């Protein structure tokens, strides 16, 4: 488990689907309900949900 400190509360779970990093615009596919963490390689924490 990665220790988290940042903008998002610890219990910020996101529903499955495609998200996009608003920083580097990399698409991330979430296959299950996931706790959103700054796991992305760019370290950015903001993700936007994308359709399709
Ligand atoms: Zn990114």
mmCIF file of the protein (N, C-alpha, C, O) and its ligand, coordinates in Angstrom:
data_MODEL
# 
_entry.id   MODEL 
# 
loop_
_entity.id 
_entity.type 
_entity.pdbx_number_of_molecules 
1 polymer     1 
2 non-polymer 1 
# 
_entity_poly.entity_id                      1 
_entity_poly.type                           'polypeptide(L)' 
_entity_poly.nstd_linkage                   no 
_entity_poly.nstd_monomer                   no 
_entity_poly.pdbx_seq_one_letter_code       
;(UNK)(UNK)(UNK)(UNK)(UNK)(UNK)(UNK)(UNK)(UNK)(UNK)(UNK)(UNK)(UNK)(UNK)(UNK)(UNK)
(UNK)(UNK)(UNK)(UNK)(UNK)(UNK)(UNK)(UNK)(UNK)(UNK)(UNK)(UNK)(UNK)(UNK)(UNK)(UNK)
(UNK)(UNK)(UNK)(UNK)(UNK)(UNK)(UNK)(UNK)(UNK)(UNK)(UNK)(UNK)(UNK)(UNK)(UNK)(UNK)
(UNK)(UNK)(UNK)(UNK)
;
_entity_poly.pdbx_seq_one_letter_code_can   XXXXXXXXXXXXXXXXXXXXXXXXXXXXXXXXXXXXXXXXXXXXXXXXXXXX 
_entity_poly.pdbx_strand_id                 A 
# 
loop_
_entity_poly_seq.entity_id 
_entity_poly_seq.num 
_entity_poly_seq.mon_id 
_entity_poly_seq.hetero 
1 1  UNK n 
1 2  UNK n 
1 3  UNK n 
1 4  UNK n 
1 5  UNK n 
1 6  UNK n 
1 7  UNK n 
1 8  UNK n 
1 9  UNK n 
1 10 UNK n 
1 11 UNK n 
1 12 UNK n 
1 13 UNK n 
1 14 UNK n 
1 15 UNK n 
1 16 UNK n 
1 17 UNK n 
1 18 UNK n 
1 19 UNK n 
1 20 UNK n 
1 21 UNK n 
1 22 UNK n 
1 23 UNK n 
1 24 UNK n 
1 25 UNK n 
1 26 UNK n 
1 27 UNK n 
1 28 UNK n 
1 29 UNK n 
1 30 UNK n 
1 31 UNK n 
1 32 UNK n 
1 33 UNK n 
1 34 UNK n 
1 35 UNK n 
1 36 UNK n 
1 37 UNK n 
1 38 UNK n 
1 39 UNK n 
1 40 UNK n 
1 41 UNK n 
1 42 UNK n 
1 43 UNK n 
1 44 UNK n 
1 45 UNK n 
1 46 UNK n 
1 47 UNK n 
1 48 UNK n 
1 49 UNK n 
1 50 UNK n 
1 51 UNK n 
1 52 UNK n 
# 
loop_
_struct_asym.id 
_struct_asym.entity_id 
A 1 
B 2 
# 
loop_
_chem_comp.id 
_chem_comp.type 
_chem_comp.mon_nstd_flag 
UNK 'L-peptide linking' . 
ZN  non-polymer         . 
# 
_pdbx_entity_nonpoly.entity_id   2 
_pdbx_entity_nonpoly.name        ? 
_pdbx_entity_nonpoly.comp_id     ZN 
# 
_pdbx_nonpoly_scheme.asym_id         B 
_pdbx_nonpoly_scheme.entity_id       2 
_pdbx_nonpoly_scheme.mon_id          ZN 
_pdbx_nonpoly_scheme.ndb_seq_num     1 
_pdbx_nonpoly_scheme.pdb_seq_num     101 
_pdbx_nonpoly_scheme.auth_seq_num    101 
_pdbx_nonpoly_scheme.pdb_mon_id      ZN 
_pdbx_nonpoly_scheme.auth_mon_id     ZN 
_pdbx_nonpoly_scheme.pdb_strand_id   A 
_pdbx_nonpoly_scheme.pdb_ins_code    . 
# 
loop_
_atom_site.group_PDB 
_atom_site.id 
_atom_site.type_symbol 
_atom_site.label_atom_id 
_atom_site.label_alt_id 
_atom_site.label_comp_id 
_atom_site.label_asym_id 
_atom_site.label_entity_id 
_atom_site.label_seq_id 
_atom_site.pdbx_PDB_ins_code 
_atom_site.Cartn_x 
_atom_site.Cartn_y 
_atom_site.Cartn_z 
_atom_site.occupancy 
_atom_site.B_iso_or_equiv 
_atom_site.pdbx_formal_charge 
_atom_site.auth_seq_id 
_atom_site.auth_comp_id 
_atom_site.auth_asym_id 
_atom_site.auth_atom_id 
_atom_site.pdbx_PDB_model_num 
ATOM   1   N  N  . UNK A 1 1  ? 0.845   -1.193 0.000   1.00 0.00 ? 1   UNK A N  1 
ATOM   2   C  CA . UNK A 1 1  ? 0.000   0.000  0.000   1.00 0.00 ? 1   UNK A CA 1 
ATOM   3   C  C  . UNK A 1 1  ? 0.881   1.243  0.000   1.00 0.00 ? 1   UNK A C  1 
ATOM   4   O  O  . UNK A 1 1  ? 1.813   1.379  0.793   1.00 0.00 ? 1   UNK A O  1 
ATOM   5   N  N  . UNK A 1 2  ? 0.558   2.119  -0.895  1.00 0.00 ? 2   UNK A N  1 
ATOM   6   C  CA . UNK A 1 2  ? 1.349   3.335  -1.010  1.00 0.00 ? 2   UNK A CA 1 
ATOM   7   C  C  . UNK A 1 2  ? 0.786   4.407  -0.086  1.00 0.00 ? 2   UNK A C  1 
ATOM   8   O  O  . UNK A 1 2  ? -0.402  4.725  -0.153  1.00 0.00 ? 2   UNK A O  1 
ATOM   9   N  N  . UNK A 1 3  ? 1.593   4.939  0.735   1.00 0.00 ? 3   UNK A N  1 
ATOM   10  C  CA . UNK A 1 3  ? 1.161   6.050  1.580   1.00 0.00 ? 3   UNK A CA 1 
ATOM   11  C  C  . UNK A 1 3  ? 0.731   7.217  0.701   1.00 0.00 ? 3   UNK A C  1 
ATOM   12  O  O  . UNK A 1 3  ? 1.376   7.556  -0.291  1.00 0.00 ? 3   UNK A O  1 
ATOM   13  N  N  . UNK A 1 4  ? -0.370  7.809  1.102   1.00 0.00 ? 4   UNK A N  1 
ATOM   14  C  CA . UNK A 1 4  ? -0.930  8.842  0.247   1.00 0.00 ? 4   UNK A CA 1 
ATOM   15  C  C  . UNK A 1 4  ? -1.029  10.156 0.989   1.00 0.00 ? 4   UNK A C  1 
ATOM   16  O  O  . UNK A 1 4  ? -1.511  10.226 2.120   1.00 0.00 ? 4   UNK A O  1 
ATOM   17  N  N  . UNK A 1 5  ? -0.567  11.179 0.330   1.00 0.00 ? 5   UNK A N  1 
ATOM   18  C  CA . UNK A 1 5  ? -0.810  12.520 0.844   1.00 0.00 ? 5   UNK A CA 1 
ATOM   19  C  C  . UNK A 1 5  ? -0.986  13.429 -0.351  1.00 0.00 ? 5   UNK A C  1 
ATOM   20  O  O  . UNK A 1 5  ? -0.133  13.461 -1.238  1.00 0.00 ? 5   UNK A O  1 
ATOM   21  N  N  . UNK A 1 6  ? -2.057  14.152 -0.385  1.00 0.00 ? 6   UNK A N  1 
ATOM   22  C  CA . UNK A 1 6  ? -2.287  14.982 -1.552  1.00 0.00 ? 6   UNK A CA 1 
ATOM   23  C  C  . UNK A 1 6  ? -3.679  15.556 -1.556  1.00 0.00 ? 6   UNK A C  1 
ATOM   24  O  O  . UNK A 1 6  ? -4.264  15.795 -0.499  1.00 0.00 ? 6   UNK A O  1 
ATOM   25  N  N  . UNK A 1 7  ? -4.207  15.774 -2.727  1.00 0.00 ? 7   UNK A N  1 
ATOM   26  C  CA . UNK A 1 7  ? -5.468  16.472 -2.861  1.00 0.00 ? 7   UNK A CA 1 
ATOM   27  C  C  . UNK A 1 7  ? -6.660  15.576 -2.527  1.00 0.00 ? 7   UNK A C  1 
ATOM   28  O  O  . UNK A 1 7  ? -7.687  16.038 -2.030  1.00 0.00 ? 7   UNK A O  1 
ATOM   29  N  N  . UNK A 1 8  ? -6.500  14.308 -2.806  1.00 0.00 ? 8   UNK A N  1 
ATOM   30  C  CA . UNK A 1 8  ? -7.635  13.421 -2.702  1.00 0.00 ? 8   UNK A CA 1 
ATOM   31  C  C  . UNK A 1 8  ? -7.694  12.779 -1.335  1.00 0.00 ? 8   UNK A C  1 
ATOM   32  O  O  . UNK A 1 8  ? -6.661  12.410 -0.776  1.00 0.00 ? 8   UNK A O  1 
ATOM   33  N  N  . UNK A 1 9  ? -8.900  12.638 -0.787  1.00 0.00 ? 9   UNK A N  1 
ATOM   34  C  CA . UNK A 1 9  ? -9.048  11.942 0.481   1.00 0.00 ? 9   UNK A CA 1 
ATOM   35  C  C  . UNK A 1 9  ? -8.700  10.475 0.323   1.00 0.00 ? 9   UNK A C  1 
ATOM   36  O  O  . UNK A 1 9  ? -8.721  9.916  -0.773  1.00 0.00 ? 9   UNK A O  1 
ATOM   37  N  N  . UNK A 1 10 ? -8.388  9.886  1.434   1.00 0.00 ? 10  UNK A N  1 
ATOM   38  C  CA . UNK A 1 10 ? -7.908  8.514  1.400   1.00 0.00 ? 10  UNK A CA 1 
ATOM   39  C  C  . UNK A 1 10 ? -8.955  7.566  0.851   1.00 0.00 ? 10  UNK A C  1 
ATOM   40  O  O  . UNK A 1 10 ? -8.627  6.556  0.228   1.00 0.00 ? 10  UNK A O  1 
ATOM   41  N  N  . UNK A 1 11 ? -10.203 7.893  1.081   1.00 0.00 ? 11  UNK A N  1 
ATOM   42  C  CA . UNK A 1 11 ? -11.270 7.000  0.644   1.00 0.00 ? 11  UNK A CA 1 
ATOM   43  C  C  . UNK A 1 11 ? -11.892 7.447  -0.662  1.00 0.00 ? 11  UNK A C  1 
ATOM   44  O  O  . UNK A 1 11 ? -13.098 7.307  -0.863  1.00 0.00 ? 11  UNK A O  1 
ATOM   45  N  N  . UNK A 1 12 ? -11.105 7.964  -1.514  1.00 0.00 ? 12  UNK A N  1 
ATOM   46  C  CA . UNK A 1 12 ? -11.635 8.361  -2.800  1.00 0.00 ? 12  UNK A CA 1 
ATOM   47  C  C  . UNK A 1 12 ? -11.518 7.197  -3.776  1.00 0.00 ? 12  UNK A C  1 
ATOM   48  O  O  . UNK A 1 12 ? -10.498 7.009  -4.440  1.00 0.00 ? 12  UNK A O  1 
ATOM   49  N  N  . UNK A 1 13 ? -12.592 6.426  -3.839  1.00 0.00 ? 13  UNK A N  1 
ATOM   50  C  CA . UNK A 1 13 ? -12.605 5.317  -4.767  1.00 0.00 ? 13  UNK A CA 1 
ATOM   51  C  C  . UNK A 1 13 ? -13.272 5.759  -6.063  1.00 0.00 ? 13  UNK A C  1 
ATOM   52  O  O  . UNK A 1 13 ? -14.204 6.563  -6.070  1.00 0.00 ? 13  UNK A O  1 
ATOM   53  N  N  . UNK A 1 14 ? -12.779 5.223  -7.121  1.00 0.00 ? 14  UNK A N  1 
ATOM   54  C  CA . UNK A 1 14 ? -13.328 5.585  -8.420  1.00 0.00 ? 14  UNK A CA 1 
ATOM   55  C  C  . UNK A 1 14 ? -13.914 4.347  -9.084  1.00 0.00 ? 14  UNK A C  1 
ATOM   56  O  O  . UNK A 1 14 ? -13.435 3.230  -8.889  1.00 0.00 ? 14  UNK A O  1 
ATOM   57  N  N  . UNK A 1 15 ? -14.929 4.562  -9.849  1.00 0.00 ? 15  UNK A N  1 
ATOM   58  C  CA . UNK A 1 15 ? -15.589 3.467  -10.530 1.00 0.00 ? 15  UNK A CA 1 
ATOM   59  C  C  . UNK A 1 15 ? -14.767 3.035  -11.735 1.00 0.00 ? 15  UNK A C  1 
ATOM   60  O  O  . UNK A 1 15 ? -13.961 3.802  -12.263 1.00 0.00 ? 15  UNK A O  1 
ATOM   61  N  N  . UNK A 1 16 ? -14.986 1.786  -12.163 1.00 0.00 ? 16  UNK A N  1 
ATOM   62  C  CA . UNK A 1 16 ? -14.252 1.298  -13.321 1.00 0.00 ? 16  UNK A CA 1 
ATOM   63  C  C  . UNK A 1 16 ? -14.534 2.138  -14.559 1.00 0.00 ? 16  UNK A C  1 
ATOM   64  O  O  . UNK A 1 16 ? -15.610 2.718  -14.700 1.00 0.00 ? 16  UNK A O  1 
ATOM   65  N  N  . UNK A 1 17 ? -13.576 2.193  -15.431 1.00 0.00 ? 17  UNK A N  1 
ATOM   66  C  CA . UNK A 1 17 ? -13.757 2.944  -16.661 1.00 0.00 ? 17  UNK A CA 1 
ATOM   67  C  C  . UNK A 1 17 ? -12.454 3.596  -17.078 1.00 0.00 ? 17  UNK A C  1 
ATOM   68  O  O  . UNK A 1 17 ? -11.397 3.382  -16.485 1.00 0.00 ? 17  UNK A O  1 
ATOM   69  N  N  . UNK A 1 18 ? -12.569 4.371  -18.082 1.00 0.00 ? 18  UNK A N  1 
ATOM   70  C  CA . UNK A 1 18 ? -11.384 5.046  -18.594 1.00 0.00 ? 18  UNK A CA 1 
ATOM   71  C  C  . UNK A 1 18 ? -11.241 6.412  -17.933 1.00 0.00 ? 18  UNK A C  1 
ATOM   72  O  O  . UNK A 1 18 ? -12.181 7.203  -17.860 1.00 0.00 ? 18  UNK A O  1 
ATOM   73  N  N  . UNK A 1 19 ? -10.047 6.648  -17.464 1.00 0.00 ? 19  UNK A N  1 
ATOM   74  C  CA . UNK A 1 19 ? -9.731  7.953  -16.930 1.00 0.00 ? 19  UNK A CA 1 
ATOM   75  C  C  . UNK A 1 19 ? -8.548  8.500  -17.723 1.00 0.00 ? 19  UNK A C  1 
ATOM   76  O  O  . UNK A 1 19 ? -7.787  7.756  -18.341 1.00 0.00 ? 19  UNK A O  1 
ATOM   77  N  N  . UNK A 1 20 ? -8.424  9.793  -17.684 1.00 0.00 ? 20  UNK A N  1 
ATOM   78  C  CA . UNK A 1 20 ? -7.303  10.408 -18.391 1.00 0.00 ? 20  UNK A CA 1 
ATOM   79  C  C  . UNK A 1 20 ? -6.605  11.375 -17.476 1.00 0.00 ? 20  UNK A C  1 
ATOM   80  O  O  . UNK A 1 20 ? -7.225  12.225 -16.837 1.00 0.00 ? 20  UNK A O  1 
ATOM   81  N  N  . UNK A 1 21 ? -5.299  11.226 -17.428 1.00 0.00 ? 21  UNK A N  1 
ATOM   82  C  CA . UNK A 1 21 ? -4.499  12.160 -16.660 1.00 0.00 ? 21  UNK A CA 1 
ATOM   83  C  C  . UNK A 1 21 ? -4.577  13.532 -17.320 1.00 0.00 ? 21  UNK A C  1 
ATOM   84  O  O  . UNK A 1 21 ? -4.282  13.678 -18.506 1.00 0.00 ? 21  UNK A O  1 
ATOM   85  N  N  . UNK A 1 22 ? -4.974  14.522 -16.549 1.00 0.00 ? 22  UNK A N  1 
ATOM   86  C  CA . UNK A 1 22 ? -5.146  15.849 -17.124 1.00 0.00 ? 22  UNK A CA 1 
ATOM   87  C  C  . UNK A 1 22 ? -3.801  16.531 -17.364 1.00 0.00 ? 22  UNK A C  1 
ATOM   88  O  O  . UNK A 1 22 ? -3.722  17.581 -18.001 1.00 0.00 ? 22  UNK A O  1 
ATOM   89  N  N  . UNK A 1 23 ? -2.762  15.915 -16.843 1.00 0.00 ? 23  UNK A N  1 
ATOM   90  C  CA . UNK A 1 23 ? -1.443  16.519 -16.965 1.00 0.00 ? 23  UNK A CA 1 
ATOM   91  C  C  . UNK A 1 23 ? -0.749  16.078 -18.244 1.00 0.00 ? 23  UNK A C  1 
ATOM   92  O  O  . UNK A 1 23 ? -0.313  16.909 -19.041 1.00 0.00 ? 23  UNK A O  1 
ATOM   93  N  N  . UNK A 1 24 ? -0.648  14.771 -18.437 1.00 0.00 ? 24  UNK A N  1 
ATOM   94  C  CA . UNK A 1 24 ? 0.060   14.274 -19.612 1.00 0.00 ? 24  UNK A CA 1 
ATOM   95  C  C  . UNK A 1 24 ? -0.894  13.616 -20.607 1.00 0.00 ? 24  UNK A C  1 
ATOM   96  O  O  . UNK A 1 24 ? -0.471  13.094 -21.638 1.00 0.00 ? 24  UNK A O  1 
ATOM   97  N  N  . UNK A 1 25 ? -2.200  13.650 -20.278 1.00 0.00 ? 25  UNK A N  1 
ATOM   98  C  CA . UNK A 1 25 ? -3.244  13.149 -21.171 1.00 0.00 ? 25  UNK A CA 1 
ATOM   99  C  C  . UNK A 1 25 ? -3.063  11.679 -21.511 1.00 0.00 ? 25  UNK A C  1 
ATOM   100 O  O  . UNK A 1 25 ? -3.420  11.232 -22.601 1.00 0.00 ? 25  UNK A O  1 
ATOM   101 N  N  . UNK A 1 26 ? -2.513  10.945 -20.577 1.00 0.00 ? 26  UNK A N  1 
ATOM   102 C  CA . UNK A 1 26 ? -2.400  9.514  -20.760 1.00 0.00 ? 26  UNK A CA 1 
ATOM   103 C  C  . UNK A 1 26 ? -3.685  8.841  -20.288 1.00 0.00 ? 26  UNK A C  1 
ATOM   104 O  O  . UNK A 1 26 ? -4.173  9.106  -19.189 1.00 0.00 ? 26  UNK A O  1 
ATOM   105 N  N  . UNK A 1 27 ? -4.221  7.970  -21.133 1.00 0.00 ? 27  UNK A N  1 
ATOM   106 C  CA . UNK A 1 27 ? -5.416  7.235  -20.745 1.00 0.00 ? 27  UNK A CA 1 
ATOM   107 C  C  . UNK A 1 27 ? -5.070  6.130  -19.776 1.00 0.00 ? 27  UNK A C  1 
ATOM   108 O  O  . UNK A 1 27 ? -4.066  5.434  -19.926 1.00 0.00 ? 27  UNK A O  1 
ATOM   109 N  N  . UNK A 1 28 ? -5.922  5.983  -18.782 1.00 0.00 ? 28  UNK A N  1 
ATOM   110 C  CA . UNK A 1 28 ? -5.749  4.922  -17.805 1.00 0.00 ? 28  UNK A CA 1 
ATOM   111 C  C  . UNK A 1 28 ? -7.046  4.133  -17.746 1.00 0.00 ? 28  UNK A C  1 
ATOM   112 O  O  . UNK A 1 28 ? -8.119  4.706  -17.556 1.00 0.00 ? 28  UNK A O  1 
ATOM   113 N  N  . UNK A 1 29 ? -6.951  2.837  -17.905 1.00 0.00 ? 29  UNK A N  1 
ATOM   114 C  CA . UNK A 1 29 ? -8.133  2.009  -17.843 1.00 0.00 ? 29  UNK A CA 1 
ATOM   115 C  C  . UNK A 1 29 ? -8.218  1.334  -16.487 1.00 0.00 ? 29  UNK A C  1 
ATOM   116 O  O  . UNK A 1 29 ? -7.338  0.568  -16.092 1.00 0.00 ? 29  UNK A O  1 
ATOM   117 N  N  . UNK A 1 30 ? -9.302  1.638  -15.784 1.00 0.00 ? 30  UNK A N  1 
ATOM   118 C  CA . UNK A 1 30 ? -9.518  1.018  -14.488 1.00 0.00 ? 30  UNK A CA 1 
ATOM   119 C  C  . UNK A 1 30 ? -10.479 -0.156 -14.664 1.00 0.00 ? 30  UNK A C  1 
ATOM   120 O  O  . UNK A 1 30 ? -11.605 0.017  -15.131 1.00 0.00 ? 30  UNK A O  1 
ATOM   121 N  N  . UNK A 1 31 ? -10.038 -1.316 -14.296 1.00 0.00 ? 31  UNK A N  1 
ATOM   122 C  CA . UNK A 1 31 ? -10.831 -2.516 -14.528 1.00 0.00 ? 31  UNK A CA 1 
ATOM   123 C  C  . UNK A 1 31 ? -11.710 -2.857 -13.332 1.00 0.00 ? 31  UNK A C  1 
ATOM   124 O  O  . UNK A 1 31 ? -12.588 -3.713 -13.437 1.00 0.00 ? 31  UNK A O  1 
ATOM   125 N  N  . UNK A 1 32 ? -11.493 -2.221 -12.232 1.00 0.00 ? 32  UNK A N  1 
ATOM   126 C  CA . UNK A 1 32 ? -12.310 -2.469 -11.054 1.00 0.00 ? 32  UNK A CA 1 
ATOM   127 C  C  . UNK A 1 32 ? -12.328 -1.214 -10.200 1.00 0.00 ? 32  UNK A C  1 
ATOM   128 O  O  . UNK A 1 32 ? -11.583 -0.265 -10.447 1.00 0.00 ? 32  UNK A O  1 
ATOM   129 N  N  . UNK A 1 33 ? -13.188 -1.225 -9.195  1.00 0.00 ? 33  UNK A N  1 
ATOM   130 C  CA . UNK A 1 33 ? -13.221 -0.070 -8.296  1.00 0.00 ? 33  UNK A CA 1 
ATOM   131 C  C  . UNK A 1 33 ? -11.870 0.067  -7.615  1.00 0.00 ? 33  UNK A C  1 
ATOM   132 O  O  . UNK A 1 33 ? -11.360 -0.872 -7.002  1.00 0.00 ? 33  UNK A O  1 
ATOM   133 N  N  . UNK A 1 34 ? -11.326 1.215  -7.732  1.00 0.00 ? 34  UNK A N  1 
ATOM   134 C  CA . UNK A 1 34 ? -9.938  1.410  -7.324  1.00 0.00 ? 34  UNK A CA 1 
ATOM   135 C  C  . UNK A 1 34 ? -9.819  2.652  -6.466  1.00 0.00 ? 34  UNK A C  1 
ATOM   136 O  O  . UNK A 1 34 ? -10.473 3.667  -6.706  1.00 0.00 ? 34  UNK A O  1 
ATOM   137 N  N  . UNK A 1 35 ? -8.991  2.548  -5.489  1.00 0.00 ? 35  UNK A N  1 
ATOM   138 C  CA . UNK A 1 35 ? -8.660  3.751  -4.739  1.00 0.00 ? 35  UNK A CA 1 
ATOM   139 C  C  . UNK A 1 35 ? -7.703  4.584  -5.581  1.00 0.00 ? 35  UNK A C  1 
ATOM   140 O  O  . UNK A 1 35 ? -6.639  4.120  -5.992  1.00 0.00 ? 35  UNK A O  1 
ATOM   141 N  N  . UNK A 1 36 ? -8.100  5.794  -5.819  1.00 0.00 ? 36  UNK A N  1 
ATOM   142 C  CA . UNK A 1 36 ? -7.303  6.647  -6.684  1.00 0.00 ? 36  UNK A CA 1 
ATOM   143 C  C  . UNK A 1 36 ? -6.062  7.134  -5.940  1.00 0.00 ? 36  UNK A C  1 
ATOM   144 O  O  . UNK A 1 36 ? -6.146  7.815  -4.918  1.00 0.00 ? 36  UNK A O  1 
ATOM   145 N  N  . UNK A 1 37 ? -4.933  6.767  -6.481  1.00 0.00 ? 37  UNK A N  1 
ATOM   146 C  CA . UNK A 1 37 ? -3.666  7.137  -5.866  1.00 0.00 ? 37  UNK A CA 1 
ATOM   147 C  C  . UNK A 1 37 ? -2.756  7.734  -6.925  1.00 0.00 ? 37  UNK A C  1 
ATOM   148 O  O  . UNK A 1 37 ? -2.967  7.509  -8.117  1.00 0.00 ? 37  UNK A O  1 
ATOM   149 N  N  . UNK A 1 38 ? -1.778  8.468  -6.524  1.00 0.00 ? 38  UNK A N  1 
ATOM   150 C  CA . UNK A 1 38 ? -0.839  9.048  -7.475  1.00 0.00 ? 38  UNK A CA 1 
ATOM   151 C  C  . UNK A 1 38 ? 0.142   8.015  -7.968  1.00 0.00 ? 38  UNK A C  1 
ATOM   152 O  O  . UNK A 1 38 ? 1.357   8.185  -7.871  1.00 0.00 ? 38  UNK A O  1 
ATOM   153 N  N  . UNK A 1 39 ? -0.409  6.931  -8.503  1.00 0.00 ? 39  UNK A N  1 
ATOM   154 C  CA . UNK A 1 39 ? 0.460   5.848  -8.954  1.00 0.00 ? 39  UNK A CA 1 
ATOM   155 C  C  . UNK A 1 39 ? 1.038   6.139  -10.310 1.00 0.00 ? 39  UNK A C  1 
ATOM   156 O  O  . UNK A 1 39 ? 2.026   5.535  -10.728 1.00 0.00 ? 39  UNK A O  1 
ATOM   157 N  N  . UNK A 1 40 ? 0.406   7.080  -10.999 1.00 0.00 ? 40  UNK A N  1 
ATOM   158 C  CA . UNK A 1 40 ? 0.824   7.376  -12.359 1.00 0.00 ? 40  UNK A CA 1 
ATOM   159 C  C  . UNK A 1 40 ? 2.287   7.813  -12.380 1.00 0.00 ? 40  UNK A C  1 
ATOM   160 O  O  . UNK A 1 40 ? 2.771   8.499  -11.480 1.00 0.00 ? 40  UNK A O  1 
ATOM   161 N  N  . UNK A 1 41 ? 2.954   7.401  -13.418 1.00 0.00 ? 41  UNK A N  1 
ATOM   162 C  CA . UNK A 1 41 ? 4.399   7.648  -13.469 1.00 0.00 ? 41  UNK A CA 1 
ATOM   163 C  C  . UNK A 1 41 ? 4.741   9.119  -13.467 1.00 0.00 ? 41  UNK A C  1 
ATOM   164 O  O  . UNK A 1 41 ? 5.828   9.511  -13.043 1.00 0.00 ? 41  UNK A O  1 
ATOM   165 N  N  . UNK A 1 42 ? 3.808   9.942  -13.944 1.00 0.00 ? 42  UNK A N  1 
ATOM   166 C  CA . UNK A 1 42 ? 4.101   11.372 -13.981 1.00 0.00 ? 42  UNK A CA 1 
ATOM   167 C  C  . UNK A 1 42 ? 3.846   12.013 -12.619 1.00 0.00 ? 42  UNK A C  1 
ATOM   168 O  O  . UNK A 1 42 ? 4.228   13.160 -12.384 1.00 0.00 ? 42  UNK A O  1 
ATOM   169 N  N  . UNK A 1 43 ? 3.185   11.254 -11.707 1.00 0.00 ? 43  UNK A N  1 
ATOM   170 C  CA . UNK A 1 43 ? 2.988   11.754 -10.366 1.00 0.00 ? 43  UNK A CA 1 
ATOM   171 C  C  . UNK A 1 43 ? 1.807   12.686 -10.226 1.00 0.00 ? 43  UNK A C  1 
ATOM   172 O  O  . UNK A 1 43 ? 1.533   13.188 -9.136  1.00 0.00 ? 43  UNK A O  1 
ATOM   173 N  N  . UNK A 1 44 ? 1.109   12.919 -11.315 1.00 0.00 ? 44  UNK A N  1 
ATOM   174 C  CA . UNK A 1 44 ? -0.023  13.819 -11.252 1.00 0.00 ? 44  UNK A CA 1 
ATOM   175 C  C  . UNK A 1 44 ? -1.222  13.134 -10.616 1.00 0.00 ? 44  UNK A C  1 
ATOM   176 O  O  . UNK A 1 44 ? -1.373  11.917 -10.721 1.00 0.00 ? 44  UNK A O  1 
ATOM   177 N  N  . UNK A 1 45 ? -2.067  13.902 -9.963  1.00 0.00 ? 45  UNK A N  1 
ATOM   178 C  CA . UNK A 1 45 ? -3.160  13.300 -9.206  1.00 0.00 ? 45  UNK A CA 1 
ATOM   179 C  C  . UNK A 1 45 ? -4.533  13.599 -9.790  1.00 0.00 ? 45  UNK A C  1 
ATOM   180 O  O  . UNK A 1 45 ? -5.530  13.037 -9.336  1.00 0.00 ? 45  UNK A O  1 
ATOM   181 N  N  . UNK A 1 46 ? -4.599  14.447 -10.758 1.00 0.00 ? 46  UNK A N  1 
ATOM   182 C  CA . UNK A 1 46 ? -5.901  14.780 -11.322 1.00 0.00 ? 46  UNK A CA 1 
ATOM   183 C  C  . UNK A 1 46 ? -6.198  13.917 -12.539 1.00 0.00 ? 46  UNK A C  1 
ATOM   184 O  O  . UNK A 1 46 ? -5.432  13.850 -13.501 1.00 0.00 ? 46  UNK A O  1 
ATOM   185 N  N  . UNK A 1 47 ? -7.342  13.264 -12.447 1.00 0.00 ? 47  UNK A N  1 
ATOM   186 C  CA . UNK A 1 47 ? -7.780  12.477 -13.589 1.00 0.00 ? 47  UNK A CA 1 
ATOM   187 C  C  . UNK A 1 47 ? -9.172  12.905 -13.989 1.00 0.00 ? 47  UNK A C  1 
ATOM   188 O  O  . UNK A 1 47 ? -10.005 13.242 -13.147 1.00 0.00 ? 47  UNK A O  1 
ATOM   189 N  N  . UNK A 1 48 ? -9.408  12.885 -15.274 1.00 0.00 ? 48  UNK A N  1 
ATOM   190 C  CA . UNK A 1 48 ? -10.724 13.213 -15.781 1.00 0.00 ? 48  UNK A CA 1 
ATOM   191 C  C  . UNK A 1 48 ? -11.315 11.971 -16.414 1.00 0.00 ? 48  UNK A C  1 
ATOM   192 O  O  . UNK A 1 48 ? -10.623 11.223 -17.105 1.00 0.00 ? 48  UNK A O  1 
ATOM   193 N  N  . UNK A 1 49 ? -12.604 11.756 -16.176 1.00 0.00 ? 49  UNK A N  1 
ATOM   194 C  CA . UNK A 1 49 ? -13.235 10.602 -16.782 1.00 0.00 ? 49  UNK A CA 1 
ATOM   195 C  C  . UNK A 1 49 ? -13.457 10.862 -18.257 1.00 0.00 ? 49  UNK A C  1 
ATOM   196 O  O  . UNK A 1 49 ? -13.866 11.949 -18.666 1.00 0.00 ? 49  UNK A O  1 
ATOM   197 N  N  . UNK A 1 50 ? -13.179 9.847  -19.036 1.00 0.00 ? 50  UNK A N  1 
ATOM   198 C  CA . UNK A 1 50 ? -13.396 9.966  -20.476 1.00 0.00 ? 50  UNK A CA 1 
ATOM   199 C  C  . UNK A 1 50 ? -14.500 9.008  -20.889 1.00 0.00 ? 50  UNK A C  1 
ATOM   200 O  O  . UNK A 1 50 ? -14.694 7.968  -20.259 1.00 0.00 ? 50  UNK A O  1 
ATOM   201 N  N  . UNK A 1 51 ? -15.206 9.347  -21.922 1.00 0.00 ? 51  UNK A N  1 
ATOM   202 C  CA . UNK A 1 51 ? -16.268 8.494  -22.413 1.00 0.00 ? 51  UNK A CA 1 
ATOM   203 C  C  . UNK A 1 51 ? -15.738 7.523  -23.455 1.00 0.00 ? 51  UNK A C  1 
ATOM   204 O  O  . UNK A 1 51 ? -14.773 7.805  -24.165 1.00 0.00 ? 51  UNK A O  1 
ATOM   205 N  N  . UNK A 1 52 ? -16.382 6.397  -23.527 1.00 0.00 ? 52  UNK A N  1 
ATOM   206 C  CA . UNK A 1 52 ? -15.962 5.383  -24.504 1.00 0.00 ? 52  UNK A CA 1 
ATOM   207 C  C  . UNK A 1 52 ? -14.889 4.552  -23.906 1.00 0.00 ? 52  UNK A C  1 
ATOM   208 O  O  . UNK A 1 52 ? -14.385 3.634  -24.554 1.00 0.00 ? 52  UNK A O  1 
HETATM 209 ZN ZN . ZN  B 2 .  ? 0.093   11.942 -16.233 1.00 0.00 ? 101 ZN  A ZN 1 
# 
